[in-house]
């Protein structure tokens, strides 16, 4: 979902059902690896996530419990990743109230490796070293601490494409073929031009895209350097690629192409079924979310095409084990299994979460999705995953992204002048990260 939110998993990261917004406190505090919940060796492994990672929906927890008699997996989740992260920081500081497994969005992983390594288990002590070749190099490296600690195992990645409503395109007199569309919106300027054509003949109460914030997020996901450079220097204000993403988002607002919907809001969720927007830049994990919001009524109406402007990545996550977890060894065994190529393949086929395990990427190369008009999603997202830049991750990536998307929302929803909103973003970043 991860999501992507800013990625809110979206982070959306990510699933087939609408999730409850309240974060339920998970048990924690004990560091005894061999402890159990009751006599007879029964163990409840608690998992705390944001958005929807899709494990429950894909039946993976049930499968794991069947393979491991006596083990129960209990998941809690928060829809908004920003709320999740804030709560997690409070519980990490107190050393209690933590789950055995905590999800970490890719935009936060640098904070874990650079600032919080002492609060998470080094998974090498459980044998994680042997898994290195299982993952794409960039995915593995991002969760490696300064001292070589392995602080999380990779779940999905977020290769990007464009999801669109072929039925609405047809009603507006636009082409519906995914390959033809990919040529017409090869650039982001081409995408906005096509949006103006759509607006001229669009069905009633239907906009070109859901929000300018999602446009910004997907464009910045195409860049290697976004908020920090490779040396760790904060460069977002001077980054021309970031400003280009901002300017295109503002242009979309000025042209009236947006439905002005805050991603992850109840109104946004309802808009999927209502046809309130015709296109949505979408990382792979968003497919499961779209299915969950529209149900069978949406089958065959949606399609997927290549993204304007080249390949990119938005989102992706990790599973980590806090040092204050109650069942650390059992938690590691669970996340090792969940992130194995076999499970990543199942998750993609059922939920659309694109794998970070190299073996799984090969397995899904020929996948098509009947819901999305038999779009060759394995090839579209697989090509994007191979071509996407290896992004520089900084400690405050997610915080900066949130301030920028907040500012774009001011432009979109309140009519704030773009330069005033940009100034507000700068102040927000300063107040958030110092």
C-alpha positions in Angstrom: 0.0 0.0 0.0 3.1 -0.2 1.0 1.8 3.9 -0.4 2.8 5.5 -0.8 2.1 7.8 0.5 3.5 10.1 0.6 3.1 6.4 0.4 0.7 5.1 2.9 0.3 1.6 2.7 0.2 2.1 1.0 1.5 2.2 1.6 -1.3 1.4 1.1 1.4 -0.5 0.6 -1.6 -2.5 0.2 -4.4 -4.8 0.1 -7.8 -6.1 -0.9 -10.0 -4.8 1.9 -10.5 -1.5 3.7 -8.7 -1.6 7.0 -9.7 -0.3 10.4 -8.1 3.0 11.2 -7.4 2.3 14.9 -4.1 0.9 16.0 -4.5 -1.8 18.5 -1.7 -2.1 21.0 0.2 -5.4 20.7 1.7 -7.2 23.6 5.4 -6.8 24.3 8.1 -6.1 26.8 9.6 -9.6 27.5 12.8 -10.5 25.8 12.7 -14.2 26.6 12.9 -16.0 23.2 11.7 -19.3 24.6 8.6 -18.0 26.3 5.2 -19.3 25.3 1.7 -18.1 25.9 0.5 -21.2 27.7 1.4 -24.7 28.6 2.0 -27.0 25.8 4.2 -24.7 23.8 1.4 -22.7 22.2 2.7 -19.4 20.8 0.8 -16.3 19.6 3.0 -14.2 17.3 1.8 -10.6 17.1 2.2 -8.7 13.8 1.6 -5.0 13.6 1.3 -3.4 10.1 0.1 -0.3 8.3 -2.2 -0.3 5.2 -2.6 -3.8 4.1 0.3 -6.1 3.3 -2.2 -8.7 2.1 -1.0 -11.7 4.2 -4.3 -12.3 5.9 -6.3 -11.8 2.7 -4.1 -14.2 0.7 -4.5 -16.9 3.4 -0.7 -16.9 4.3 -1.3 -16.7 8.0 -3.7 -19.6 7.9 -1.2 -21.6 5.9 1.6 -20.9 8.3 -0.5 -21.9 11.3 -1.4 -25.2 9.6 2.3 -25.9 8.9 3.2 -25.0 12.5 0.7 -26.5 15.0 0.5 -24.5 18.2 1.3 -21.2 16.5 -1.3 -18.5 16.1 -0.6 -15.3 14.2 -2.5 -12.2 15.3 -2.4 -9.1 13.2 -3.2 -5.5 14.0 -3.0 -2.6 11.6 -3.4 1.1 11.0 -4.6 2.4 7.6 -2.5 5.6 7.7 1.3 4.9 7.8 2.1 8.3 9.3 -0.1 7.5 12.3 1.4 4.0 12.5 5.0 5.4 12.5 4.2 8.0 15.2 2.8 5.3 17.5 5.7 3.0 16.8 8.2 5.7 17.8 6.4 6.2 21.1 6.4 2.4 21.8 10.0 2.0 20.8 11.1 4.8 23.1 9.2 3.1 26.0 10.4 -0.4 25.1 6.9 -1.9 25.5 3.6 -2.3 23.7 5.5 -3.6 20.7 4.5 -6.5 18.5 6.8 -9.4 17.7 6.8 -8.2 14.1 6.7 -4.6 13.0 6.2 -3.4 9.5 8.6 -0.7 8.2 7.8 1.4 5.1 10.7 1.8 2.7 10.7 5.6 3.4 11.5 4.9 7.1 14.1 2.2 6.7 17.0 4.6 6.7 15.8 5.9 10.1 15.9 2.4 11.4 19.4 1.6 10.0 21.0 4.9 10.9 19.2 5.9 14.1 17.4 3.0 15.7 19.5 -0.1 15.1 19.8 -0.6 18.8 16.0 -1.1 19.1 15.7 -3.9 16.5 17.0 -7.4 16.4 20.0 -8.1 14.2 18.5 -10.9 12.2 22.0 -12.4 11.5 21.9 -14.0 14.9 19.0 -16.2 13.6 20.8 -17.0 10.3 19.5 -14.3 8.0 22.9 -14.0 6.3 22.0 -17.1 4.3 19.1 -15.2 2.7 21.0 -12.4 1.1 21.1 -13.8 -2.4 17.4 -14.3 -2.3 16.7 -10.6 -2.5 17.4 -7.9 -5.1 20.7 -6.2 -3.9 19.2 -2.8 -3.4 16.4 -4.2 -1.3 18.8 -6.1 1.0 21.3 -3.2 1.3 18.6 -0.7 2.4 17.9 -2.7 5.6 21.6 -3.2 6.5 22.9 -1.2 9.4 26.2 0.7 9.6 27.8 -2.2 11.4 26.4 -4.8 8.9 23.3 -5.7 11.0 20.4 -7.1 9.1 17.5 -5.1 10.6 14.6 -6.3 8.4 13.6 -8.7 5.6 12.1 -7.2 2.4 8.5 -7.7 1.5 7.4 -6.1 -1.8 8.6 -3.4 -4.0 6.5 -0.7 -5.8 7.2 -0.7 -9.5 4.9 1.8 -11.1 2.4 1.8 -13.9 -0.8 3.7 -14.8 -4.2 2.2 -13.9 -7.1 3.5 -15.9 -10.8 3.0 -16.4 -11.2 1.8 -20.0 -15.0 2.2 -19.9 -14.7 5.9 -19.0 -12.1 6.4 -21.6 -14.5 5.0 -24.2 -17.3 7.2 -23.1 -15.0 10.2 -23.4 -13.9 9.2 -26.9 -10.4 8.4 -26.0 -8.5 5.3 -27.1 -8.6 2.4 -24.7 -5.7 0.1 -25.9 -2.9 0.1 -23.3 -0.1 0.1 -25.9 -1.6 3.0 -27.8 -2.1 4.9 -24.6 1.5 4.3 -23.5 2.7 6.0 -26.7 0.3 8.9 -26.3 1.4 9.6 -22.7 5.1 8.7 -23.1 5.8 11.9 -21.3 4.0 13.6 -18.4 3.1 16.5 -20.6 1.4 14.0 -22.9 -0.4 12.6 -19.9 -1.8 16.0 -18.9 -2.7 16.9 -22.5 -4.7 13.6 -22.8 -6.3 14.6 -19.5 -7.5 17.9 -21.0 -9.1 15.9 -23.8 -10.8 13.7 -21.3 -12.1 16.6 -19.3 -13.8 18.1 -22.4 -16.0 15.0 -22.9 -15.8 13.3 -19.6 -18.8 11.5 -18.1 -20.6 13.6 -15.4 -18.7 13.9 -12.1 -15.6 12.2 -13.4 -12.1 13.8 -13.2 -8.9 12.7 -15.0 -7.0 11.6 -11.8 -7.7 11.2 -8.1 -5.4 13.8 -6.7 -2.3 15.9 -7.6 -0.6 14.4 -4.6 -0.6 10.9 -6.2 0.8 12.5 -9.4 3.6 14.0 -7.4 4.4 10.8 -5.6 4.5 8.7 -8.7 6.8 11.2 -10.5 9.3 11.6 -7.7 9.4 7.8 -7.5 11.1 7.8 -10.9 14.1 9.6 -9.6 17.3 8.3 -8.0 17.8 11.3 -5.8 14.8 12.9 -4.3 15.3 14.4 -0.9 18.9 13.5 -0.2 21.9 13.0 -2.4 24.2 10.0 -2.2 26.4 11.6 0.4 23.5 12.1 2.7 23.1 15.8 2.1 19.6 17.2 2.2 18.9 18.5 -1.4 15.2 18.5 -1.9 14.8 22.3 -2.3 17.5 22.4 -5.0 16.5 19.2 -6.8 15.1 20.1 -10.3 13.5 16.7 -10.6 11.5 17.3 -7.5 10.5 20.7 -8.6 9.4 19.3 -12.0 7.1 16.8 -10.2 5.7 19.7 -8.1 5.1 21.8 -11.2 3.3 19.1 -13.1 1.1 18.5 -10.1 0.2 22.2 -9.9 -0.5 22.2 -13.7 -3.0 19.4 -13.2 -4.7 21.4 -10.5 -4.8 24.5 -12.6 -6.3 22.6 -15.5 -9.1 21.2 -13.2 -8.0 17.6 -13.9 -8.2 16.3 -10.3 -11.0 14.9 -8.3 -9.4 16.6 -5.2 -9.6 13.4 -3.1 -7.2 12.8 -0.3 -5.8 9.4 -0.7 -6.9 6.8 1.9 -9.8 9.0 3.0 -13.3 7.5 3.1 -14.3 9.7 0.1 -11.4 8.4 -1.9 -12.4 4.8 -1.1 -15.9 5.4 -2.3 -14.8 7.1 -5.5 -13.4 3.9 -6.9 -16.8 2.5 -7.4 -18.4 5.8 -8.4 -16.1 6.4 -11.3 -15.0 9.7 -9.9 -11.6 9.5 -11.7 -10.4 7.8 -14.8 -6.7 7.3 -14.2 -4.5 6.7 -11.2 -0.7 6.3 -11.2 -0.4 3.0 -9.4 2.4 1.0 -7.9 1.9 -2.8 -8.1 0.6 -3.0 -4.6 -2.3 -0.7 -5.5 -4.0 -3.3 -7.6 -5.2 -5.3 -4.6 -6.5 -2.1 -3.1 -8.5 -1.2 -6.2 -10.0 -4.7 -6.2 -11.0 -4.4 -2.6 -12.7 -1.0 -3.1 -14.6 -2.0 -6.3 -15.3 -5.7 -5.8 -16.6 -7.8 -8.7 -18.5 -4.8 -10.2 -15.1 -3.3 -11.2 -13.8 -6.4 -13.0 -13.1 -5.6 -16.7 -13.5 -1.9 -16.3 -9.9 -1.2 -15.2 -6.8 -1.7 -17.2 -3.0 -1.1 -16.7 -0.5 0.6 -19.1 3.1 1.6 -18.9 3.8 4.8 -16.9 4.6 8.1 -18.5 8.2 9.3 -18.2 9.9 6.0 -17.6 10.1 3.4 -14.8 9.9 4.2 -11.1 9.2 2.9 -7.7 6.8 4.0 -5.1 6.7 2.1 -1.8 7.7 -1.3 -0.6 8.3 -2.4 2.9 10.2 -4.5 5.4 9.4 -6.8 8.3 11.5 -6.2 11.5 11.6 -7.7 14.9 12.0 -5.3 17.9 14.4 -6.1 20.7 11.4 -5.8 23.1 9.4 -8.5 21.2 8.1 -11.4 23.2 8.8 -14.1 20.7 11.8 -13.0 18.7 13.0 -16.4 17.4 9.4 -17.4 16.4 8.9 -14.0 14.8 12.1 -14.4 12.7 10.9 -17.8 11.5 7.6 -16.3 10.4 9.0 -13.3 8.5 11.6 -15.6 6.9 8.7 -17.7 5.6 6.5 -14.8 4.6 9.3 -13.1 2.6 10.5 -16.3 0.9 10.1 -16.4 -2.9 7.3 -19.0 -2.8 5.1 -16.8 -0.5 6.0 -13.6 -2.4 4.8 -15.3 -5.6 1.5 -16.3 -4.0 1.0 -12.8 -2.6 1.5 -11.3 -6.0 -0.9 -13.7 -7.8 -3.6 -13.1 -5.2 -3.0 -9.4 -4.1 -0.7 -7.8 -6.7 2.1 -7.0 -4.3 5.2 -7.2 -6.5 8.0 -9.4 -5.1 11.4 -8.2 -4.0 12.7 -11.8 -4.1 14.5 -12.4 -7.4 13.2 -15.9 -7.8 9.7 -14.7 -7.4 10.1 -12.0 -10.0 11.0 -14.6 -12.5 8.0 -16.7 -11.5 5.5 -14.0 -12.2 6.8 -12.7 -15.5 3.9 -14.1 -17.5 1.2 -13.1 -15.1 -2.0 -11.5 -16.3 -4.9 -10.2 -14.3 -8.5 -10.9 -15.3 -9.8 -8.1 -13.1 -7.7 -5.6 -15.0 -8.8 -6.7 -18.5 -6.1 -9.4 -18.6 -3.4 -6.8 -18.5 0.1 -8.4 -18.6 1.0 -7.1 -15.1 3.9 -9.5 -14.7 5.6 -8.0 -17.7 4.6 -4.4 -17.1 5.6 -4.3 -13.4 8.5 -6.6 -14.0 10.0 -4.4 -16.6 9.5 -1.4 -14.4 11.2 -3.1 -11.5 14.2 -3.9 -13.6 14.5 -0.4 -15.0 13.6 1.7 -11.9 16.5 3.6 -10.4 18.1 2.5 -7.2 16.8 5.3 -5.0 18.9 7.2 -2.4 17.0 6.8 0.9 17.3 9.4 3.7 16.4 9.5 7.3 13.5 11.9 6.8 12.3 10.9 3.3 8.8 10.2 4.5 8.5 13.3 6.6 9.5 15.5 3.7 7.2 13.8 1.3 4.3 14.2 3.7 4.9 18.0 4.0 5.1 18.4 0.2 1.9 16.4 -0.4 0.2 18.4 2.4 1.2 21.6 0.6 -0.1 20.3 -2.7 -3.4 19.5 -1.0 -3.6 23.2 0.0 -3.2 24.1 -3.7 -5.8 21.6 -4.7 -8.4 21.9 -2.0 -8.0 25.5 -0.7 -6.8 27.4 -3.8 -3.5 28.4 -2.1 -1.1 30.0 -4.5 1.6 27.5 -5.4 4.6 29.6 -4.2 2.8 30.2 -0.9 2.2 26.4 -0.6 5.8 25.7 -1.4 6.9 28.1 1.3 4.5 26.3 3.7 6.1 23.0 2.7 9.6 24.4 3.6 8.4 25.6 7.0 6.7 22.2 7.6 9.9 20.4 6.8 11.9 22.7 9.1 9.5 22.2 11.9 9.4 18.4 11.4 13.1 17.5 11.0 14.8 20.6 12.5 
